[in-house]
Amino acid sequence: MATYSNIYIDQGSSYSSVIEVKDSNGLLFNTSGYQARGQIRKSYNSTIPTAIFVTNINQVGRVLLSLTAAQTRAIKPGRYVYSVEIYNSSDHVIRVADGQVEIIPSSIKI
């Protein structure tokens, strides 16, 4: 089951976060052989992502999500949703996190 968590991102700032993937016993999941993907969309019904996270996964159950300052600058302020999944070559997909994203407007216009 995915962890539900809201995240807040300052528009025009770099963003990074680590998600710990745990098994049913609460231990870190062995993510060896898995890759990760994540995206932000305007709503759960949207088919086109607003932004795609850069993801990095290690073998001890941690997924690093990141967005560059240029990516967050390109997102209009407001509320969005996000999802993060891990998957392997056998197409075994596990949703590990989802929730709402709030893009906080920047007062600096570049």
Summary of the structure (lengths in Angstrom):
residues: 110
radius of gyration: 14.4
end to end distance: 40.4
largest distance: 47.7
contacts: 294
relative contact order: 0.33
helix: 5%
strand: 52%
